[in-house]
């Protein structure tokens, strides 16, 4: 290859697609040295036009990329600022709601403190009244002792003082009223505290929920901001890479332009390219081979570059350049260059199309002859195995020449030409003769095809073996899976059977335990004193005193032979509020009644002895909002459970022993 060929390939990279054809035609056209120099000058001018246009396109592209990069940064900053503002607003709302939650908690604490102070104040008043009443009781007891031990002269005076017992009774009544007022006050305070605390707790829960939602929103905003930053950085990185690549391409184009100018300078003996803008514009408009860089529409294909090159390589035979070689053209090119170039391009296109069609026709003929020869050799070598022809080759060998059928009408031969055959055809065409049609070449092609056929058969056998191996592997996997499923089903059945046996065994144990418990329970017997008593001659006061209770010192209970009266605080059935009621235990009527007050005019409820089942101390503290849990006891009936609070521990013990004597609903041991 000569120096001019190397220079041509260096300046026009697309010529590498068809190098042998172009160079062969260049050798054919190089018979006249003057026309070759003019041809190269024309190439240099055309390539300069392309390079200048490409430089303009790259500069425009570079400006667009810089503008996009700047806009992307501004948009990312704006989005980040918006997200930051929204996040800050949510954080401010969270802080405000947290302050409200703190205020609500402070209100709850203040409410608890106020109620506790009120309770302590009421209890202090009750304690003061209790001490005053106790001092009166002690004075009364001392006067009674002095009455038995004093002489007759002082006895009348002491009896006069003992008549002041009314003051003691008034003090006792005042203390009882004050104590029950304190209980009612505590009950109302508890209700008020419960109502207000429920409201405050509900508000606090709502604010907690709102704070949680806002925190989730803040987290989502932070994630969105991070994703936005990542996307912005990726976009900026992509644009920066495009900008770098564009700068590199621009630098290469400038280098190519510099090389073109140097070559033109060396060929013309120091002259430079024409500076006229009309020449540049006319070449852009008239040259069909100019390929500009357009990222959106794609670049021209190598076949188009080759067509333009083939058209320009035949210019030495055109009449226009033949006339130009005699020196008949004027020296002033600026006047007539556009007209000459237009006619020249028309001639170039016509000649280029003729050359391309000729090359295509020759390639099609060579391909058909090679395919026919390969088919004949195939039939001769494998005539006993015609079925292999119908077998499709594996996907890896789809470049075989056996599959290149002759092209149909109107179809280009290049569409069906394989990689190997097209390479061989181009090589044969580049020599400029018909040596590819010789018998030696055809026999070598047939030998290569025979080797490819053997390779195809080998690969087909390997594919069949691989298929058999895969089928066998799938069968083994299916069998192993079925065995595993069968084993799992067997284990599950065994586990279910063991579970059923265990359940049956436990059920038997439970039934046996229940029977033993019922037997032991039927044999058990409570203490006789705490059984209901139905005797008509039964003395209730004597029974209670014999149990160890001091009836005389307990002023909260009025106890006789058949009746027991006194104040108790009872919890309501439907509305769980505590009310002070006057209770009457009557053995003659066999009822346990309660009234609004001690005058017994307004009856509130009756409990018959037959309905009373149990009487016991509320050791589980199950009474809701009991004014005094340590003095609470329960009366269980068929219909409901009564919670009652006694004014003192002694009164509670007396009431429990009294009520249990009428618990005729407790019939398990009546016989």
C-alpha positions as CSV (number, residue, x, y, z in Angstrom):
1,X,0.0,0.0,0.0
2,X,1.4,3.4,-1.0
3,X,1.8,6.5,1.0
4,X,-1.3,8.1,-0.6
5,X,-3.4,5.0,0.3
6,X,-2.3,5.3,3.9
7,X,-3.1,9.0,4.0
8,X,-6.5,8.3,2.4
9,X,-7.3,5.7,5.1
10,X,-6.1,8.0,7.9
11,X,-8.2,11.0,6.6
12,X,-11.3,9.0,5.8
13,X,-11.9,6.2,8.4
14,X,-15.2,5.1,6.7
15,X,-13.2,3.9,3.7
16,X,-12.1,0.9,5.9
17,X,-15.6,-0.7,5.3
18,X,-14.6,-1.4,1.7
19,X,-10.8,-0.8,1.6
20,X,-9.8,-3.3,-1.1
21,X,-12.5,-2.1,-3.5
22,X,-11.7,1.5,-3.1
23,X,-8.0,1.1,-3.3
24,X,-8.3,-1.2,-6.3
25,X,-10.3,1.4,-8.2
26,X,-7.8,4.0,-7.0
27,X,-5.0,2.0,-8.6
28,X,-7.1,1.7,-11.8
29,X,-7.6,5.5,-11.9
30,X,-4.0,6.4,-11.0
31,X,-2.8,6.1,-14.6
32,X,-2.7,9.9,-14.9
33,X,-0.7,11.5,-12.0
34,X,-2.4,14.9,-12.5
35,X,-5.9,13.6,-12.1
36,X,-4.9,11.8,-8.9
37,X,-3.7,15.0,-7.3
38,X,-6.8,16.9,-8.3
39,X,-8.9,14.0,-6.9
40,X,-7.0,14.2,-3.5
41,X,-7.5,17.9,-3.4
42,X,-11.3,17.4,-4.0
43,X,-11.3,14.9,-1.2
44,X,-9.5,17.3,1.2
45,X,-11.9,20.1,0.4
46,X,-15.0,17.8,0.9
47,X,-13.6,16.4,4.1
48,X,-12.8,19.9,5.4
49,X,-16.5,20.8,4.8
50,X,-17.5,17.8,6.8
51,X,-15.1,18.5,9.6
52,X,-16.2,22.1,9.9
53,X,-19.8,21.1,9.9
54,X,-19.1,18.5,12.6
55,X,-17.2,21.0,14.7
56,X,-20.2,23.4,14.5
57,X,-22.5,20.6,15.6
58,X,-20.2,19.6,18.5
59,X,-19.9,23.2,19.7
60,X,-23.7,23.4,19.6
61,X,-24.0,20.1,21.4
62,X,-21.5,21.3,24.0
63,X,-23.4,24.5,24.6
64,X,-26.7,22.5,25.0
65,X,-25.0,20.1,27.5
66,X,-23.7,23.0,29.6
67,X,-27.1,24.6,29.6
68,X,-28.7,21.3,30.6
69,X,-26.2,20.8,33.3
70,X,-26.9,24.3,34.7
71,X,-30.6,23.8,34.5
72,X,-30.4,20.4,36.2
73,X,-28.4,21.9,39.1
74,X,-30.9,24.8,39.5
75,X,-33.8,22.4,39.4
76,X,-32.2,20.1,42.0
77,X,-31.5,23.1,44.3
78,X,-35.1,24.3,44.0
79,X,-36.5,20.8,44.7
80,X,-34.1,20.4,47.7
81,X,-35.2,23.8,49.0
82,X,-38.9,23.0,48.7
83,X,-38.4,19.6,50.5
84,X,-36.3,21.3,53.2
85,X,-39.0,23.9,53.8
86,X,-41.7,21.2,54.0
87,X,-39.5,19.2,56.4
88,X,-38.9,22.2,58.6
89,X,-42.6,23.0,58.7
90,X,-43.3,19.4,59.8
91,X,-40.6,19.6,62.5
92,X,-42.1,22.8,63.8
93,X,-45.5,21.2,64.0
94,X,-43.9,18.2,65.8
95,X,-42.3,20.5,68.3
96,X,-45.5,22.4,68.9
97,X,-47.5,19.2,69.4
98,X,-44.8,17.8,71.8
99,X,-45.2,21.0,73.9
100,X,-48.9,20.4,74.0
101,X,-48.4,16.8,75.1
102,X,-46.1,18.0,77.9
103,X,-48.8,20.6,79.0
104,X,-51.4,17.8,79.0
105,X,-49.2,15.6,81.2
106,X,-48.6,18.6,83.5
107,X,-52.4,19.1,83.8
108,X,-52.8,15.4,84.7
109,X,-50.2,15.7,87.4
110,X,-51.8,18.8,88.8
111,X,-55.2,17.1,88.8
112,X,-53.8,14.1,90.7
113,X,-52.1,16.5,93.2
114,X,-55.3,18.6,93.7
115,X,-57.5,15.5,94.3
116,X,-54.9,14.0,96.7
117,X,-54.8,17.3,98.6
118,X,-58.6,17.4,98.8
119,X,-58.6,13.8,100.0
120,X,-56.0,14.5,102.7
121,X,-57.9,17.5,103.9
122,X,-61.2,15.6,104.2
123,X,-59.4,12.7,106.0
124,X,-57.8,15.2,108.4
125,X,-61.2,16.6,109.3
126,X,-62.6,13.1,109.8
127,X,-59.6,12.2,112.0
128,X,-60.1,15.3,114.1
129,X,-63.8,14.5,114.6
130,X,-62.8,10.9,115.5
131,X,-60.4,12.1,118.2
132,X,-63.0,14.4,119.6
133,X,-65.6,11.6,119.7
134,X,-63.1,9.3,121.3
135,X,-62.4,11.8,124.0
136,X,-66.1,12.0,124.7
137,X,-66.4,8.3,124.8
138,X,-63.5,8.0,127.2
139,X,-65.1,10.7,129.5
140,X,-68.4,8.8,129.4
141,X,-66.8,5.5,130.3
142,X,-64.9,7.2,133.1
143,X,-68.1,8.7,134.5
144,X,-69.7,5.3,134.4
145,X,-66.8,3.8,136.4
146,X,-66.9,6.6,138.9
147,X,-70.7,6.1,139.3
148,X,-70.1,2.6,140.6
149,X,-67.2,3.6,142.9
150,X,-68.3,7.0,144.2
151,X,-70.2,7.6,147.5
152,X,-73.9,8.2,147.7
153,X,-73.5,12.0,148.1
154,X,-71.8,12.4,144.7
155,X,-73.8,9.8,142.8
156,X,-76.7,12.1,142.1
157,X,-74.3,14.7,140.7
158,X,-72.7,12.0,138.5
159,X,-76.0,10.8,137.3
160,X,-76.8,14.4,136.2
161,X,-73.6,14.4,134.2
162,X,-74.4,11.1,132.7
163,X,-77.6,12.5,131.4
164,X,-75.4,14.5,129.0
165,X,-75.1,11.4,126.9
166,X,-77.2,13.1,124.3
167,X,-74.1,15.2,123.5
168,X,-72.2,12.0,123.0
169,X,-74.9,10.7,120.7
170,X,-75.0,14.0,118.8
171,X,-71.2,13.9,118.4
172,X,-71.4,10.3,117.3
173,X,-74.0,11.1,114.7
174,X,-72.0,14.2,113.5
175,X,-68.9,12.0,113.2
176,X,-70.8,9.4,111.2
177,X,-72.3,12.0,108.9
178,X,-68.9,13.6,108.4
179,X,-67.3,10.2,107.7
180,X,-69.8,9.3,105.1
181,X,-69.7,12.8,103.6
182,X,-65.9,12.3,103.3
183,X,-66.5,9.0,101.5
184,X,-69.1,10.5,99.1
185,X,-66.7,13.5,98.5
186,X,-63.9,11.1,97.7
187,X,-66.2,9.1,95.4
188,X,-67.2,12.3,93.5
189,X,-63.5,13.4,93.3
190,X,-62.6,10.0,91.9
191,X,-65.4,10.4,89.3
192,X,-64.3,13.9,88.4
193,X,-60.7,12.8,88.2
194,X,-61.6,9.8,86.0
195,X,-63.6,12.1,83.6
196,X,-61.0,14.8,83.3
197,X,-58.1,12.3,83.0
198,X,-59.9,10.3,80.3
199,X,-60.4,13.5,78.3
200,X,-56.8,14.6,78.8
201,X,-55.5,11.1,78.0
202,X,-57.6,11.0,74.8
203,X,-56.2,14.3,73.7
204,X,-52.7,13.2,74.5
205,X,-53.2,10.0,72.5
206,X,-54.4,12.0,69.5
207,X,-51.4,14.2,69.7
208,X,-49.1,11.2,70.0
209,X,-50.7,9.7,66.9
210,X,-50.3,13.0,65.1
211,X,-46.6,13.3,66.1
212,X,-46.0,9.7,64.9
213,X,-47.6,10.5,61.5
214,X,-45.6,13.7,61.2
215,X,-42.4,11.8,62.0
216,X,-43.2,9.3,59.3
217,X,-43.8,12.2,56.9
218,X,-40.5,13.8,57.9
219,X,-38.7,10.4,57.3
220,X,-40.4,10.1,53.9
221,X,-39.4,13.7,53.0
222,X,-35.8,12.9,54.0
223,X,-35.8,9.8,51.9
224,X,-37.3,11.7,49.0
225,X,-34.6,14.4,49.4
226,X,-31.8,11.8,49.4
227,X,-33.3,10.1,46.3
228,X,-33.6,13.5,44.6
229,X,-30.0,14.3,45.5
230,X,-28.9,10.9,44.2
231,X,-30.8,11.4,40.9
232,X,-29.5,14.9,40.5
233,X,-25.9,13.7,41.1
234,X,-26.4,10.9,38.6
235,X,-27.9,13.3,36.0
236,X,-25.0,15.8,36.5
237,X,-22.5,12.9,36.2
238,X,-24.1,11.8,33.0
239,X,-24.2,15.3,31.5
240,X,-20.6,15.8,32.6
241,X,-19.6,12.5,30.9
242,X,-21.4,13.6,27.7
243,X,-19.7,17.0,27.9
244,X,-16.3,15.3,28.3
245,X,-16.9,13.0,25.4
246,X,-18.1,15.9,23.3
247,X,-15.0,17.9,24.1
248,X,-12.8,14.9,23.2
249,X,-14.6,14.5,19.9
250,X,-14.3,18.3,19.3
251,X,-10.6,18.0,19.9
252,X,-10.2,15.1,17.5
253,X,-12.1,17.0,14.8
254,X,-9.9,20.0,15.3
255,X,-6.8,17.7,15.0
256,X,-8.3,16.3,11.8
257,X,-8.9,19.8,10.5
258,X,-5.3,20.7,11.2
259,X,-4.1,17.5,9.5
260,X,-6.2,18.4,6.4
261,X,-4.9,21.9,6.3
262,X,-1.3,20.6,6.5
263,X,-1.9,18.1,3.7
264,X,-3.6,20.7,1.5
265,X,-0.8,23.0,2.2
266,X,1.8,20.4,1.2
267,X,-0.1,19.5,-2.0
268,X,-0.8,23.0,-3.2
269,X,2.7,24.3,-2.4
270,X,1.8,26.6,0.4
271,X,-1.8,27.5,-0.5
272,X,-4.6,27.4,2.0
273,X,-8.2,26.3,1.7
274,X,-10.7,28.7,0.1
275,X,-12.2,31.1,2.7
276,X,-15.4,31.9,0.8
277,X,-18.5,31.1,2.7
278,X,-20.4,30.4,-0.5
279,X,-18.1,27.6,-1.3
280,X,-18.6,26.1,2.1
281,X,-22.4,26.4,1.8
282,X,-22.5,25.0,-1.7
283,X,-20.5,22.0,-0.7
284,X,-22.9,21.4,2.2
285,X,-25.9,21.6,0.0
286,X,-24.6,19.7,-3.0
287,X,-22.5,16.9,-1.6
288,X,-24.7,13.9,-0.7
289,X,-21.9,12.1,1.0
290,X,-21.5,14.7,3.8
291,X,-22.5,13.1,7.1
292,X,-23.1,15.4,10.0
293,X,-23.2,14.5,13.6
294,X,-26.8,14.3,14.7
295,X,-27.3,12.5,18.0
296,X,-31.1,12.3,17.7
297,X,-31.3,10.9,14.2
298,X,-28.2,8.7,14.1
299,X,-25.1,8.8,11.8
300,X,-24.9,7.5,8.3
301,X,-24.3,3.9,7.7
302,X,-20.9,2.5,6.5
303,X,-22.6,1.4,3.2
304,X,-23.5,5.1,2.5
305,X,-20.0,6.1,3.1
306,X,-18.7,3.4,0.8
307,X,-21.2,4.4,-1.9
308,X,-20.0,8.0,-1.8
309,X,-16.3,6.9,-1.8
310,X,-16.9,4.6,-4.8
311,X,-18.6,7.4,-6.7
312,X,-15.6,9.7,-6.1
313,X,-13.0,7.2,-7.0
314,X,-14.1,7.1,-10.7
315,X,-13.8,10.8,-11.3
316,X,-10.6,10.4,-13.3
317,X,-12.7,9.1,-16.2
318,X,-15.4,11.8,-16.2
319,X,-15.4,14.3,-19.0
320,X,-15.4,17.3,-16.6
321,X,-12.1,16.4,-14.9
322,X,-10.6,15.3,-18.3
323,X,-11.2,18.8,-19.6
324,X,-9.8,20.2,-16.4
325,X,-6.6,18.3,-16.8
326,X,-5.8,20.0,-20.1
327,X,-5.7,23.3,-18.3
328,X,-8.8,24.8,-20.2
329,X,-10.5,25.8,-16.9
330,X,-10.2,29.4,-15.8
331,X,-8.0,30.3,-12.8
332,X,-10.8,32.3,-11.2
333,X,-12.7,29.4,-9.4
334,X,-14.9,31.7,-7.3
335,X,-17.0,32.7,-10.3
336,X,-17.9,29.3,-11.7
337,X,-17.1,26.8,-8.9
338,X,-20.7,26.3,-7.8
339,X,-21.9,25.4,-11.3
340,X,-19.0,23.1,-11.9
341,X,-19.4,21.3,-8.6
342,X,-23.1,20.7,-9.3
343,X,-22.4,19.0,-12.6
344,X,-19.5,17.1,-11.1
345,X,-21.6,15.7,-8.3
346,X,-24.3,14.6,-10.7
347,X,-21.7,12.7,-12.7
348,X,-20.2,11.3,-9.6
349,X,-23.5,10.0,-8.4
350,X,-24.3,8.3,-11.7
351,X,-20.9,6.7,-12.0
352,X,-21.0,5.6,-8.3
353,X,-24.4,4.0,-8.7
354,X,-23.1,2.1,-11.8
355,X,-20.1,0.8,-9.9
356,X,-22.2,-0.3,-6.9
357,X,-24.7,-2.2,-9.1
358,X,-21.8,-3.9,-10.9
359,X,-20.2,-5.0,-7.7
360,X,-23.5,-6.3,-6.3
361,X,-24.2,-8.3,-9.5
362,X,-20.8,-9.9,-9.4
363,X,-21.1,-10.7,-5.7
364,X,-24.6,-12.3,-6.3
365,X,-23.2,-14.5,-9.1
366,X,-20.2,-15.6,-7.0
367,X,-22.5,-16.4,-4.0
368,X,-24.9,-18.5,-6.1
369,X,-22.0,-20.5,-7.7
370,X,-20.4,-21.1,-4.3
371,X,-23.7,-22.2,-2.8
372,X,-24.4,-24.6,-5.7
373,X,-20.9,-26.1,-5.5
374,X,-21.2,-26.6,-1.7
375,X,-24.6,-28.2,-2.3
376,X,-23.1,-30.7,-4.8
377,X,-20.3,-31.6,-2.5
378,X,-22.7,-32.1,0.3
379,X,-24.9,-34.5,-1.7
380,X,-21.8,-36.4,-2.9
381,X,-20.4,-36.8,0.5
382,X,-23.6,-37.6,2.4
383,X,-25.9,-39.1,-0.2
384,X,-26.8,-41.9,2.2
385,X,-28.0,-39.5,4.9
386,X,-30.5,-37.2,3.3
387,X,-32.4,-36.7,6.5
388,X,-29.6,-34.6,8.0
389,X,-30.4,-31.9,5.4
390,X,-33.8,-31.3,7.0
391,X,-32.4,-31.1,10.5
392,X,-31.9,-27.5,11.5
393,X,-28.4,-26.6,12.7
394,X,-27.8,-25.4,16.3
395,X,-28.2,-21.7,16.9
396,X,-24.4,-21.3,17.3
397,X,-23.7,-22.1,13.6
398,X,-26.2,-20.0,11.8
399,X,-23.5,-18.4,9.6
400,X,-23.2,-21.6,7.4
401,X,-23.1,-21.0,3.7
402,X,-25.7,-23.8,3.2
403,X,-28.4,-21.5,4.3
404,X,-27.7,-18.8,1.8
405,X,-30.4,-19.4,-0.8
406,X,-30.6,-17.3,-3.9
407,X,-32.3,-14.0,-3.4
408,X,-35.8,-13.4,-4.5
409,X,-36.8,-10.8,-7.1
410,X,-36.4,-7.3,-5.9
411,X,-34.3,-8.4,-2.9
412,X,-30.7,-7.2,-2.3
413,X,-28.1,-10.0,-2.2
414,X,-26.5,-8.5,0.9
415,X,-29.5,-9.4,2.9
416,X,-28.9,-13.2,2.6
417,X,-25.1,-13.2,2.4
418,X,-23.4,-14.7,5.5
419,X,-20.4,-13.4,7.3
420,X,-17.9,-15.8,5.8
421,X,-19.2,-15.6,2.2
422,X,-19.3,-11.8,2.3
423,X,-15.7,-11.5,3.5
424,X,-14.5,-13.9,0.8
425,X,-16.5,-12.1,-1.9
426,X,-15.1,-8.7,-0.9
427,X,-11.6,-10.1,-1.0
428,X,-12.1,-11.6,-4.5
429,X,-13.6,-8.4,-5.8
430,X,-10.8,-6.2,-4.5
431,X,-8.3,-7.9,-6.8
432,X,-10.0,-6.5,-9.9
433,X,-10.2,-9.9,-11.7
434,X,-12.3,-13.1,-11.7
435,X,-9.8,-15.3,-9.9
436,X,-12.5,-16.2,-7.3
437,X,-14.3,-18.3,-9.9
438,X,-11.4,-20.7,-10.4
439,X,-11.8,-24.4,-9.7
440,X,-9.0,-24.3,-7.0
441,X,-10.8,-21.7,-5.0
442,X,-14.1,-23.6,-5.3
443,X,-12.5,-26.8,-4.1
444,X,-11.1,-25.0,-1.1
445,X,-14.5,-23.6,-0.4
446,X,-16.0,-27.1,-0.6
447,X,-13.3,-28.4,1.8
448,X,-14.1,-25.7,4.3
449,X,-17.8,-26.5,4.0
450,X,-17.1,-30.2,4.6
451,X,-15.3,-29.3,7.8
452,X,-18.1,-27.0,8.9
453,X,-20.6,-29.9,8.2
454,X,-18.6,-32.2,10.4
455,X,-18.5,-29.6,13.1
456,X,-22.3,-29.2,12.7
457,X,-22.8,-32.9,13.1
458,X,-20.5,-33.0,16.2
459,X,-22.4,-30.1,17.8
460,X,-25.7,-31.7,16.9
461,X,-24.6,-34.9,18.7
462,X,-23.4,-32.9,21.7
463,X,-26.8,-31.1,21.8
464,X,-28.7,-34.4,21.7
465,X,-26.5,-35.8,24.5
466,X,-27.0,-32.6,26.5
467,X,-30.8,-32.8,26.0
468,X,-30.8,-36.5,27.2
469,X,-28.7,-35.5,30.2
470,X,-31.1,-32.7,31.1
471,X,-34.2,-35.0,30.7
472,X,-32.5,-37.6,32.9
473,X,-31.6,-34.9,35.5
474,X,-35.2,-33.6,35.5
475,X,-36.5,-37.2,36.0
476,X,-34.2,-37.7,38.9
477,X,-35.2,-34.4,40.5
478,X,-38.9,-35.2,40.0
479,X,-38.4,-38.6,41.6
480,X,-36.5,-37.1,44.6
481,X,-39.2,-34.5,45.0
482,X,-41.9,-37.2,45.0
483,X,-40.0,-39.1,47.6
484,X,-39.6,-36.0,49.8
485,X,-43.3,-35.3,49.5
486,X,-44.2,-38.8,50.5
487,X,-41.8,-38.7,53.4
488,X,-43.3,-35.4,54.5
489,X,-46.8,-36.7,54.3
490,X,-45.9,-39.8,56.3
491,X,-44.3,-37.7,59.0
492,X,-47.3,-35.4,59.1
493,X,-49.7,-38.3,59.5
494,X,-47.5,-39.7,62.3
495,X,-47.5,-36.3,64.1
496,X,-51.3,-36.0,63.7
497,X,-51.7,-39.5,65.2
498,X,-49.4,-38.6,68.1
499,X,-51.3,-35.4,68.7
500,X,-54.7,-37.2,68.7
501,X,-53.3,-39.8,71.2
502,X,-51.9,-37.0,73.4
503,X,-55.2,-35.1,73.3
504,X,-57.2,-38.2,74.2
505,X,-54.8,-38.9,77.1
506,X,-55.0,-35.4,78.4
507,X,-58.8,-35.4,78.2
508,X,-58.9,-38.6,80.2
509,X,-56.6,-37.1,82.8
510,X,-58.7,-34.0,83.0
511,X,-61.9,-36.0,83.5
512,X,-60.3,-38.1,86.2
513,X,-59.0,-34.9,88.0
514,X,-62.4,-33.3,87.8
515,X,-64.1,-36.4,89.3
516,X,-61.5,-36.5,92.1
517,X,-62.0,-32.8,92.8
518,X,-65.8,-33.2,92.8
519,X,-65.5,-36.1,95.2
520,X,-63.2,-34.2,97.6
521,X,-65.4,-31.1,97.3
522,X,-68.5,-33.1,98.2
523,X,-66.7,-34.5,101.3
524,X,-65.5,-31.1,102.5
525,X,-67.5,-29.3,105.1
526,X,-67.1,-25.7,106.3
527,X,-67.1,-24.4,109.8
528,X,-70.6,-24.8,111.5
529,X,-70.6,-21.3,112.8
530,X,-70.7,-19.8,109.3
531,X,-73.7,-21.8,108.1
532,X,-77.2,-20.3,107.7
533,X,-79.3,-20.7,110.8
534,X,-83.1,-21.1,110.5
535,X,-84.1,-21.6,114.2
536,X,-87.0,-19.5,115.4
537,X,-85.5,-19.1,118.9
538,X,-82.1,-18.0,117.5
539,X,-80.7,-14.9,119.3
540,X,-78.7,-12.8,116.8
541,X,-77.1,-10.5,119.4
542,X,-75.9,-13.4,121.6
543,X,-74.6,-15.2,118.5
544,X,-72.5,-12.2,117.4
545,X,-71.2,-11.5,120.9
546,X,-70.2,-15.1,121.4
547,X,-68.2,-14.8,118.1
548,X,-66.0,-12.3,119.9
549,X,-67.4,-9.0,118.7
550,X,-67.8,-6.0,121.0
551,X,-71.2,-4.8,120.1
552,X,-71.4,-2.1,122.8
553,X,-68.3,-0.3,121.6
554,X,-69.3,-0.3,117.9
555,X,-71.6,2.7,117.5
556,X,-72.1,2.1,113.8
557,X,-74.3,-1.0,114.3
558,X,-77.6,-1.3,116.2
559,X,-78.0,-5.0,117.0
560,X,-81.0,-6.8,118.8
561,X,-82.1,-10.4,119.1
562,X,-83.8,-10.4,115.6
563,X,-82.6,-7.3,113.8
564,X,-79.4,-5.5,112.8
565,X,-79.4,-1.9,111.5
566,X,-76.8,0.6,110.3
567,X,-75.4,2.7,107.5
568,X,-73.4,1.2,104.7
569,X,-72.1,2.6,101.4
570,X,-73.3,0.5,98.4
571,X,-72.2,0.4,94.8
572,X,-75.0,0.8,92.2
573,X,-75.9,-2.0,89.8
574,X,-76.1,-0.2,86.5
575,X,-74.4,3.1,87.3
576,X,-71.3,2.2,89.3
577,X,-71.7,5.0,91.8
578,X,-71.4,4.7,95.6
579,X,-74.4,5.8,97.7
580,X,-74.9,5.8,101.5
581,X,-77.9,3.6,102.4
582,X,-79.6,2.5,105.7
583,X,-79.6,-1.3,105.9
584,X,-82.0,-3.5,107.9
585,X,-81.3,-7.2,108.5
586,X,-84.7,-8.6,109.7
587,X,-84.9,-12.3,110.8
588,X,-88.6,-12.1,111.3
589,X,-89.4,-11.0,107.7
590,X,-86.3,-13.0,106.5
591,X,-85.2,-10.0,104.4
592,X,-82.1,-7.8,104.0
593,X,-83.5,-4.3,103.0
594,X,-82.0,-0.9,102.5
595,X,-83.5,2.6,102.6
596,X,-82.5,6.1,101.7
597,X,-82.1,7.1,105.4
598,X,-82.6,5.8,109.0
599,X,-86.3,6.8,109.0
600,X,-87.0,3.8,106.8
601,X,-89.7,5.6,104.7
602,X,-88.3,5.2,101.2
603,X,-87.4,1.6,100.4
604,X,-84.6,1.2,97.7
605,X,-84.2,-2.5,97.6
606,X,-84.9,-5.9,99.2
607,X,-82.6,-9.0,99.3
608,X,-84.4,-12.2,100.5
609,X,-82.5,-14.8,102.6
610,X,-83.2,-17.4,100.0
611,X,-81.2,-15.4,97.4
612,X,-78.1,-14.8,99.5
613,X,-75.4,-17.3,98.6
614,X,-72.1,-16.0,100.0
615,X,-70.7,-13.2,102.1
616,X,-66.9,-12.6,102.0
617,X,-64.3,-9.9,102.2
618,X,-63.2,-8.3,99.0
619,X,-59.6,-9.5,99.2
620,X,-59.1,-9.2,95.4
621,X,-60.0,-5.5,95.5
622,X,-62.4,-6.0,92.6
623,X,-64.8,-3.2,93.6
624,X,-64.5,-0.4,91.1
625,X,-63.5,3.0,92.7
626,X,-64.2,1.8,96.2
627,X,-64.1,4.7,98.7
628,X,-62.2,2.4,101.1
629,X,-61.0,-0.9,99.7
630,X,-59.8,-2.2,103.1
631,X,-63.4,-1.9,104.4
632,X,-65.2,-3.4,101.4
633,X,-67.0,-6.7,101.5
634,X,-69.3,-8.6,99.1
635,X,-72.8,-10.2,99.3
636,X,-73.4,-12.6,96.5
637,X,-76.9,-13.4,95.4
638,X,-78.5,-15.4,92.6
639,X,-79.0,-12.2,90.5
640,X,-76.0,-10.0,91.2
641,X,-73.0,-9.2,93.4
642,X,-73.4,-6.4,96.0
643,X,-70.3,-4.4,97.0
644,X,-70.6,-2.6,100.4
645,X,-68.3,-0.4,102.5
646,X,-68.6,-0.4,106.2
647,X,-67.7,2.7,108.3
648,X,-65.2,0.7,110.4
649,X,-63.4,-2.6,110.5
650,X,-65.4,-3.8,113.5
651,X,-68.7,-2.9,111.8
652,X,-67.6,-4.8,108.7
653,X,-66.9,-8.0,110.7
654,X,-70.2,-7.7,112.6
655,X,-72.2,-7.2,109.3
656,X,-70.5,-10.2,107.7
657,X,-71.2,-12.5,110.6
658,X,-74.8,-11.2,110.7
659,X,-75.6,-11.6,107.0
660,X,-74.1,-15.1,106.8
661,X,-76.7,-16.4,109.2
662,X,-79.3,-15.5,106.6
663,X,-77.5,-16.9,103.6
664,X,-80.1,-19.6,102.9
665,X,-79.1,-19.6,99.2
666,X,-76.0,-21.5,100.4
667,X,-77.9,-24.9,100.3
668,X,-75.1,-27.3,99.6
669,X,-74.8,-28.4,103.2
670,X,-78.4,-27.8,104.3
671,X,-79.0,-31.5,104.6
